Amino acid sequence: MCGIVGVLELDGSRAPSRHVLESMTAAIAHRGPDEHGIWVDGCVGLAARRLRVVDLVTGQQPLANEDGSVRLVANGEIYNAGELRDDLRRRGHLFTTRTDTEVILHAYEDEGPAC
């Protein structure tokens, strides 16, 4: 199972420390020994440790949509991911991975938090 961490600087006066995010992901390295990723922008920092199960090559996280306006870290399985992916493709979404995480990302773009 993967590991996910995040930092939100509530006062918005500074960016989260990459060093802190590195330390947090190091503490959960056993949850995702295959790779890790960090993203920081403004007052938000996201990081993930990954255990490769699906899409062994291109499933890195945090994952971004095409224009970089939405970022996501997630862990889990969507049982109807194939059906949802096909529907989202028909609506014009382009997929760069075969992960369920990217299905969530594009569903969020279409439907917002209700997805």
Chimera marker file (.cmm) of the C-alpha trace (Angstrom):
<marker_set name="trace">
<marker id="1" x="0.000" y="0.000" z="0.000" r="1" g="1" b="0" radius="0.5"/>
<marker id="2" x="1.257" y="3.472" z="-0.890" r="1" g="1" b="0" radius="0.5"/>
<marker id="3" x="1.798" y="6.365" z="1.499" r="1" g="1" b="0" radius="0.5"/>
<marker id="4" x="0.558" y="9.946" z="1.143" r="1" g="1" b="0" radius="0.5"/>
<marker id="5" x="1.535" y="13.099" z="3.036" r="1" g="1" b="0" radius="0.5"/>
<marker id="6" x="0.614" y="16.748" z="2.726" r="1" g="1" b="0" radius="0.5"/>
<marker id="7" x="1.295" y="20.129" z="4.276" r="1" g="1" b="0" radius="0.5"/>
<marker id="8" x="-0.926" y="23.205" z="4.153" r="1" g="1" b="0" radius="0.5"/>
<marker id="9" x="0.529" y="26.432" z="5.528" r="1" g="1" b="0" radius="0.5"/>
<marker id="10" x="-2.707" y="27.999" z="6.757" r="1" g="1" b="0" radius="0.5"/>
<marker id="11" x="-1.426" y="31.553" z="7.025" r="1" g="1" b="0" radius="0.5"/>
<marker id="12" x="-0.287" y="31.409" z="3.387" r="1" g="1" b="0" radius="0.5"/>
<marker id="13" x="2.875" y="33.358" z="4.130" r="1" g="1" b="0" radius="0.5"/>
<marker id="14" x="5.319" y="30.647" z="3.055" r="1" g="1" b="0" radius="0.5"/>
<marker id="15" x="5.655" y="27.511" z="1.016" r="1" g="1" b="0" radius="0.5"/>
<marker id="16" x="5.883" y="24.176" z="2.801" r="1" g="1" b="0" radius="0.5"/>
<marker id="17" x="9.438" y="23.004" z="3.280" r="1" g="1" b="0" radius="0.5"/>
<marker id="18" x="10.588" y="20.409" z="0.746" r="1" g="1" b="0" radius="0.5"/>
<marker id="19" x="12.930" y="19.145" z="3.466" r="1" g="1" b="0" radius="0.5"/>
<marker id="20" x="9.961" y="18.503" z="5.774" r="1" g="1" b="0" radius="0.5"/>
<marker id="21" x="8.105" y="16.709" z="2.975" r="1" g="1" b="0" radius="0.5"/>
<marker id="22" x="11.220" y="14.607" z="2.256" r="1" g="1" b="0" radius="0.5"/>
<marker id="23" x="11.447" y="13.695" z="5.951" r="1" g="1" b="0" radius="0.5"/>
<marker id="24" x="7.767" y="12.788" z="6.055" r="1" g="1" b="0" radius="0.5"/>
<marker id="25" x="8.051" y="10.547" z="3.002" r="1" g="1" b="0" radius="0.5"/>
<marker id="26" x="11.223" y="8.951" z="4.374" r="1" g="1" b="0" radius="0.5"/>
<marker id="27" x="9.286" y="8.014" z="7.521" r="1" g="1" b="0" radius="0.5"/>
<marker id="28" x="6.763" y="6.084" z="5.410" r="1" g="1" b="0" radius="0.5"/>
<marker id="29" x="9.217" y="4.656" z="2.868" r="1" g="1" b="0" radius="0.5"/>
<marker id="30" x="8.094" y="1.146" z="3.800" r="1" g="1" b="0" radius="0.5"/>
<marker id="31" x="4.622" y="2.010" z="2.430" r="1" g="1" b="0" radius="0.5"/>
<marker id="32" x="5.956" y="2.677" z="-1.056" r="1" g="1" b="0" radius="0.5"/>
<marker id="33" x="9.484" y="1.467" z="-1.704" r="1" g="1" b="0" radius="0.5"/>
<marker id="34" x="9.405" y="1.856" z="-5.493" r="1" g="1" b="0" radius="0.5"/>
<marker id="35" x="9.439" y="5.635" z="-5.914" r="1" g="1" b="0" radius="0.5"/>
<marker id="36" x="8.421" y="8.930" z="-4.398" r="1" g="1" b="0" radius="0.5"/>
<marker id="37" x="7.361" y="12.339" z="-5.629" r="1" g="1" b="0" radius="0.5"/>
<marker id="38" x="6.950" y="15.815" z="-4.161" r="1" g="1" b="0" radius="0.5"/>
<marker id="39" x="5.056" y="18.855" z="-5.405" r="1" g="1" b="0" radius="0.5"/>
<marker id="40" x="5.005" y="22.298" z="-3.744" r="1" g="1" b="0" radius="0.5"/>
<marker id="41" x="3.103" y="25.355" z="-4.945" r="1" g="1" b="0" radius="0.5"/>
<marker id="42" x="2.143" y="28.361" z="-2.875" r="1" g="1" b="0" radius="0.5"/>
<marker id="43" x="1.037" y="27.219" z="0.565" r="1" g="1" b="0" radius="0.5"/>
<marker id="44" x="0.426" y="23.556" z="-0.402" r="1" g="1" b="0" radius="0.5"/>
<marker id="45" x="2.811" y="20.615" z="-0.457" r="1" g="1" b="0" radius="0.5"/>
<marker id="46" x="1.908" y="17.067" z="-1.513" r="1" g="1" b="0" radius="0.5"/>
<marker id="47" x="4.078" y="13.973" z="-1.525" r="1" g="1" b="0" radius="0.5"/>
<marker id="48" x="3.636" y="10.275" z="-2.100" r="1" g="1" b="0" radius="0.5"/>
<marker id="49" x="5.530" y="7.021" z="-1.713" r="1" g="1" b="0" radius="0.5"/>
<marker id="50" x="4.537" y="4.500" z="-4.343" r="1" g="1" b="0" radius="0.5"/>
<marker id="51" x="4.262" y="0.752" z="-4.379" r="1" g="1" b="0" radius="0.5"/>
<marker id="52" x="3.976" y="-0.021" z="-8.090" r="1" g="1" b="0" radius="0.5"/>
<marker id="53" x="0.945" y="-2.191" z="-8.767" r="1" g="1" b="0" radius="0.5"/>
<marker id="54" x="-0.749" y="-0.591" z="-11.793" r="1" g="1" b="0" radius="0.5"/>
<marker id="55" x="1.088" y="1.227" z="-14.594" r="1" g="1" b="0" radius="0.5"/>
<marker id="56" x="4.587" y="0.414" z="-13.463" r="1" g="1" b="0" radius="0.5"/>
<marker id="57" x="6.246" y="3.035" z="-15.674" r="1" g="1" b="0" radius="0.5"/>
<marker id="58" x="4.107" y="6.201" z="-15.837" r="1" g="1" b="0" radius="0.5"/>
<marker id="59" x="2.087" y="6.185" z="-12.618" r="1" g="1" b="0" radius="0.5"/>
<marker id="60" x="4.171" y="8.703" z="-10.650" r="1" g="1" b="0" radius="0.5"/>
<marker id="61" x="2.478" y="10.924" z="-8.081" r="1" g="1" b="0" radius="0.5"/>
<marker id="62" x="1.578" y="13.655" z="-7.314" r="1" g="1" b="0" radius="0.5"/>
<marker id="63" x="-0.254" y="13.556" z="-10.635" r="1" g="1" b="0" radius="0.5"/>
<marker id="64" x="-1.208" y="16.681" z="-12.615" r="1" g="1" b="0" radius="0.5"/>
<marker id="65" x="-3.856" y="17.299" z="-15.239" r="1" g="1" b="0" radius="0.5"/>
<marker id="66" x="-2.858" y="18.527" z="-18.711" r="1" g="1" b="0" radius="0.5"/>
<marker id="67" x="-2.453" y="22.195" z="-17.806" r="1" g="1" b="0" radius="0.5"/>
<marker id="68" x="-1.114" y="21.655" z="-14.271" r="1" g="1" b="0" radius="0.5"/>
<marker id="69" x="-4.089" y="23.356" z="-12.619" r="1" g="1" b="0" radius="0.5"/>
<marker id="70" x="-5.119" y="20.261" z="-10.614" r="1" g="1" b="0" radius="0.5"/>
<marker id="71" x="-2.802" y="17.983" z="-8.597" r="1" g="1" b="0" radius="0.5"/>
<marker id="72" x="-3.719" y="14.734" z="-6.907" r="1" g="1" b="0" radius="0.5"/>
<marker id="73" x="-2.280" y="12.027" z="-4.716" r="1" g="1" b="0" radius="0.5"/>
<marker id="74" x="-4.421" y="8.953" z="-4.189" r="1" g="1" b="0" radius="0.5"/>
<marker id="75" x="-4.263" y="5.308" z="-3.256" r="1" g="1" b="0" radius="0.5"/>
<marker id="76" x="-6.898" y="2.712" z="-3.906" r="1" g="1" b="0" radius="0.5"/>
<marker id="77" x="-8.786" y="0.864" z="-6.582" r="1" g="1" b="0" radius="0.5"/>
<marker id="78" x="-11.794" y="1.975" z="-8.588" r="1" g="1" b="0" radius="0.5"/>
<marker id="79" x="-13.636" y="-1.149" z="-9.655" r="1" g="1" b="0" radius="0.5"/>
<marker id="80" x="-15.247" y="0.480" z="-12.707" r="1" g="1" b="0" radius="0.5"/>
<marker id="81" x="-12.177" y="2.526" z="-13.696" r="1" g="1" b="0" radius="0.5"/>
<marker id="82" x="-12.195" y="1.185" z="-17.261" r="1" g="1" b="0" radius="0.5"/>
<marker id="83" x="-15.794" y="2.212" z="-17.820" r="1" g="1" b="0" radius="0.5"/>
<marker id="84" x="-15.193" y="5.645" z="-16.292" r="1" g="1" b="0" radius="0.5"/>
<marker id="85" x="-12.003" y="6.105" z="-18.344" r="1" g="1" b="0" radius="0.5"/>
<marker id="86" x="-13.882" y="5.300" z="-21.572" r="1" g="1" b="0" radius="0.5"/>
<marker id="87" x="-16.624" y="7.793" z="-20.668" r="1" g="1" b="0" radius="0.5"/>
<marker id="88" x="-14.087" y="10.501" z="-19.819" r="1" g="1" b="0" radius="0.5"/>
<marker id="89" x="-12.236" y="9.888" z="-23.101" r="1" g="1" b="0" radius="0.5"/>
<marker id="90" x="-15.515" y="10.347" z="-24.986" r="1" g="1" b="0" radius="0.5"/>
<marker id="91" x="-15.828" y="13.709" z="-23.217" r="1" g="1" b="0" radius="0.5"/>
<marker id="92" x="-12.398" y="14.739" z="-24.522" r="1" g="1" b="0" radius="0.5"/>
<marker id="93" x="-10.026" y="13.847" z="-21.701" r="1" g="1" b="0" radius="0.5"/>
<marker id="94" x="-6.569" y="12.609" z="-22.638" r="1" g="1" b="0" radius="0.5"/>
<marker id="95" x="-4.942" y="9.979" z="-20.440" r="1" g="1" b="0" radius="0.5"/>
<marker id="96" x="-1.188" y="9.604" z="-20.027" r="1" g="1" b="0" radius="0.5"/>
<marker id="97" x="-1.298" y="6.706" z="-17.542" r="1" g="1" b="0" radius="0.5"/>
<marker id="98" x="-3.363" y="3.592" z="-16.921" r="1" g="1" b="0" radius="0.5"/>
<marker id="99" x="-3.867" y="4.439" z="-13.229" r="1" g="1" b="0" radius="0.5"/>
<marker id="100" x="-7.109" y="4.768" z="-11.318" r="1" g="1" b="0" radius="0.5"/>
<marker id="101" x="-5.647" y="7.988" z="-9.906" r="1" g="1" b="0" radius="0.5"/>
<marker id="102" x="-5.833" y="9.641" z="-13.307" r="1" g="1" b="0" radius="0.5"/>
<marker id="103" x="-9.477" y="8.580" z="-13.626" r="1" g="1" b="0" radius="0.5"/>
<marker id="104" x="-10.188" y="10.429" z="-10.352" r="1" g="1" b="0" radius="0.5"/>
<marker id="105" x="-8.282" y="13.480" z="-11.600" r="1" g="1" b="0" radius="0.5"/>
<marker id="106" x="-10.280" y="13.782" z="-14.828" r="1" g="1" b="0" radius="0.5"/>
<marker id="107" x="-13.587" y="13.008" z="-13.095" r="1" g="1" b="0" radius="0.5"/>
<marker id="108" x="-12.820" y="15.859" z="-10.691" r="1" g="1" b="0" radius="0.5"/>
<marker id="109" x="-12.191" y="18.186" z="-13.633" r="1" g="1" b="0" radius="0.5"/>
<marker id="110" x="-15.664" y="17.365" z="-15.001" r="1" g="1" b="0" radius="0.5"/>
<marker id="111" x="-17.715" y="17.063" z="-11.831" r="1" g="1" b="0" radius="0.5"/>
<marker id="112" x="-15.785" y="18.824" z="-9.074" r="1" g="1" b="0" radius="0.5"/>
<marker id="113" x="-15.942" y="17.502" z="-5.506" r="1" g="1" b="0" radius="0.5"/>
<marker id="114" x="-19.134" y="15.562" z="-6.284" r="1" g="1" b="0" radius="0.5"/>
<marker id="115" x="-17.186" y="13.057" z="-8.371" r="1" g="1" b="0" radius="0.5"/>
<link id1="1" id2="2" r="1" g="1" b="0" radius="0.2"/>
<link id1="2" id2="3" r="1" g="1" b="0" radius="0.2"/>
<link id1="3" id2="4" r="1" g="1" b="0" radius="0.2"/>
<link id1="4" id2="5" r="1" g="1" b="0" radius="0.2"/>
<link id1="5" id2="6" r="1" g="1" b="0" radius="0.2"/>
<link id1="6" id2="7" r="1" g="1" b="0" radius="0.2"/>
<link id1="7" id2="8" r="1" g="1" b="0" radius="0.2"/>
<link id1="8" id2="9" r="1" g="1" b="0" radius="0.2"/>
<link id1="9" id2="10" r="1" g="1" b="0" radius="0.2"/>
<link id1="10" id2="11" r="1" g="1" b="0" radius="0.2"/>
<link id1="11" id2="12" r="1" g="1" b="0" radius="0.2"/>
<link id1="12" id2="13" r="1" g="1" b="0" radius="0.2"/>
<link id1="13" id2="14" r="1" g="1" b="0" radius="0.2"/>
<link id1="14" id2="15" r="1" g="1" b="0" radius="0.2"/>
<link id1="15" id2="16" r="1" g="1" b="0" radius="0.2"/>
<link id1="16" id2="17" r="1" g="1" b="0" radius="0.2"/>
<link id1="17" id2="18" r="1" g="1" b="0" radius="0.2"/>
<link id1="18" id2="19" r="1" g="1" b="0" radius="0.2"/>
<link id1="19" id2="20" r="1" g="1" b="0" radius="0.2"/>
<link id1="20" id2="21" r="1" g="1" b="0" radius="0.2"/>
<link id1="21" id2="22" r="1" g="1" b="0" radius="0.2"/>
<link id1="22" id2="23" r="1" g="1" b="0" radius="0.2"/>
<link id1="23" id2="24" r="1" g="1" b="0" radius="0.2"/>
<link id1="24" id2="25" r="1" g="1" b="0" radius="0.2"/>
<link id1="25" id2="26" r="1" g="1" b="0" radius="0.2"/>
<link id1="26" id2="27" r="1" g="1" b="0" radius="0.2"/>
<link id1="27" id2="28" r="1" g="1" b="0" radius="0.2"/>
<link id1="28" id2="29" r="1" g="1" b="0" radius="0.2"/>
<link id1="29" id2="30" r="1" g="1" b="0" radius="0.2"/>
<link id1="30" id2="31" r="1" g="1" b="0" radius="0.2"/>
<link id1="31" id2="32" r="1" g="1" b="0" radius="0.2"/>
<link id1="32" id2="33" r="1" g="1" b="0" radius="0.2"/>
<link id1="33" id2="34" r="1" g="1" b="0" radius="0.2"/>
<link id1="34" id2="35" r="1" g="1" b="0" radius="0.2"/>
<link id1="35" id2="36" r="1" g="1" b="0" radius="0.2"/>
<link id1="36" id2="37" r="1" g="1" b="0" radius="0.2"/>
<link id1="37" id2="38" r="1" g="1" b="0" radius="0.2"/>
<link id1="38" id2="39" r="1" g="1" b="0" radius="0.2"/>
<link id1="39" id2="40" r="1" g="1" b="0" radius="0.2"/>
<link id1="40" id2="41" r="1" g="1" b="0" radius="0.2"/>
<link id1="41" id2="42" r="1" g="1" b="0" radius="0.2"/>
<link id1="42" id2="43" r="1" g="1" b="0" radius="0.2"/>
<link id1="43" id2="44" r="1" g="1" b="0" radius="0.2"/>
<link id1="44" id2="45" r="1" g="1" b="0" radius="0.2"/>
<link id1="45" id2="46" r="1" g="1" b="0" radius="0.2"/>
<link id1="46" id2="47" r="1" g="1" b="0" radius="0.2"/>
<link id1="47" id2="48" r="1" g="1" b="0" radius="0.2"/>
<link id1="48" id2="49" r="1" g="1" b="0" radius="0.2"/>
<link id1="49" id2="50" r="1" g="1" b="0" radius="0.2"/>
<link id1="50" id2="51" r="1" g="1" b="0" radius="0.2"/>
<link id1="51" id2="52" r="1" g="1" b="0" radius="0.2"/>
<link id1="52" id2="53" r="1" g="1" b="0" radius="0.2"/>
<link id1="53" id2="54" r="1" g="1" b="0" radius="0.2"/>
<link id1="54" id2="55" r="1" g="1" b="0" radius="0.2"/>
<link id1="55" id2="56" r="1" g="1" b="0" radius="0.2"/>
<link id1="56" id2="57" r="1" g="1" b="0" radius="0.2"/>
<link id1="57" id2="58" r="1" g="1" b="0" radius="0.2"/>
<link id1="58" id2="59" r="1" g="1" b="0" radius="0.2"/>
<link id1="59" id2="60" r="1" g="1" b="0" radius="0.2"/>
<link id1="60" id2="61" r="1" g="1" b="0" radius="0.2"/>
<link id1="61" id2="62" r="1" g="1" b="0" radius="0.2"/>
<link id1="62" id2="63" r="1" g="1" b="0" radius="0.2"/>
<link id1="63" id2="64" r="1" g="1" b="0" radius="0.2"/>
<link id1="64" id2="65" r="1" g="1" b="0" radius="0.2"/>
<link id1="65" id2="66" r="1" g="1" b="0" radius="0.2"/>
<link id1="66" id2="67" r="1" g="1" b="0" radius="0.2"/>
<link id1="67" id2="68" r="1" g="1" b="0" radius="0.2"/>
<link id1="68" id2="69" r="1" g="1" b="0" radius="0.2"/>
<link id1="69" id2="70" r="1" g="1" b="0" radius="0.2"/>
<link id1="70" id2="71" r="1" g="1" b="0" radius="0.2"/>
<link id1="71" id2="72" r="1" g="1" b="0" radius="0.2"/>
<link id1="72" id2="73" r="1" g="1" b="0" radius="0.2"/>
<link id1="73" id2="74" r="1" g="1" b="0" radius="0.2"/>
<link id1="74" id2="75" r="1" g="1" b="0" radius="0.2"/>
<link id1="75" id2="76" r="1" g="1" b="0" radius="0.2"/>
<link id1="76" id2="77" r="1" g="1" b="0" radius="0.2"/>
<link id1="77" id2="78" r="1" g="1" b="0" radius="0.2"/>
<link id1="78" id2="79" r="1" g="1" b="0" radius="0.2"/>
<link id1="79" id2="80" r="1" g="1" b="0" radius="0.2"/>
<link id1="80" id2="81" r="1" g="1" b="0" radius="0.2"/>
<link id1="81" id2="82" r="1" g="1" b="0" radius="0.2"/>
<link id1="82" id2="83" r="1" g="1" b="0" radius="0.2"/>
<link id1="83" id2="84" r="1" g="1" b="0" radius="0.2"/>
<link id1="84" id2="85" r="1" g="1" b="0" radius="0.2"/>
<link id1="85" id2="86" r="1" g="1" b="0" radius="0.2"/>
<link id1="86" id2="87" r="1" g="1" b="0" radius="0.2"/>
<link id1="87" id2="88" r="1" g="1" b="0" radius="0.2"/>
<link id1="88" id2="89" r="1" g="1" b="0" radius="0.2"/>
<link id1="89" id2="90" r="1" g="1" b="0" radius="0.2"/>
<link id1="90" id2="91" r="1" g="1" b="0" radius="0.2"/>
<link id1="91" id2="92" r="1" g="1" b="0" radius="0.2"/>
<link id1="92" id2="93" r="1" g="1" b="0" radius="0.2"/>
<link id1="93" id2="94" r="1" g="1" b="0" radius="0.2"/>
<link id1="94" id2="95" r="1" g="1" b="0" radius="0.2"/>
<link id1="95" id2="96" r="1" g="1" b="0" radius="0.2"/>
<link id1="96" id2="97" r="1" g="1" b="0" radius="0.2"/>
<link id1="97" id2="98" r="1" g="1" b="0" radius="0.2"/>
<link id1="98" id2="99" r="1" g="1" b="0" radius="0.2"/>
<link id1="99" id2="100" r="1" g="1" b="0" radius="0.2"/>
<link id1="100" id2="101" r="1" g="1" b="0" radius="0.2"/>
<link id1="101" id2="102" r="1" g="1" b="0" radius="0.2"/>
<link id1="102" id2="103" r="1" g="1" b="0" radius="0.2"/>
<link id1="103" id2="104" r="1" g="1" b="0" radius="0.2"/>
<link id1="104" id2="105" r="1" g="1" b="0" radius="0.2"/>
<link id1="105" id2="106" r="1" g="1" b="0" radius="0.2"/>
<link id1="106" id2="107" r="1" g="1" b="0" radius="0.2"/>
<link id1="107" id2="108" r="1" g="1" b="0" radius="0.2"/>
<link id1="108" id2="109" r="1" g="1" b="0" radius="0.2"/>
<link id1="109" id2="110" r="1" g="1" b="0" radius="0.2"/>
<link id1="110" id2="111" r="1" g="1" b="0" radius="0.2"/>
<link id1="111" id2="112" r="1" g="1" b="0" radius="0.2"/>
<link id1="112" id2="113" r="1" g="1" b="0" radius="0.2"/>
<link id1="113" id2="114" r="1" g="1" b="0" radius="0.2"/>
<link id1="114" id2="115" r="1" g="1" b="0" radius="0.2"/>
</marker_set>
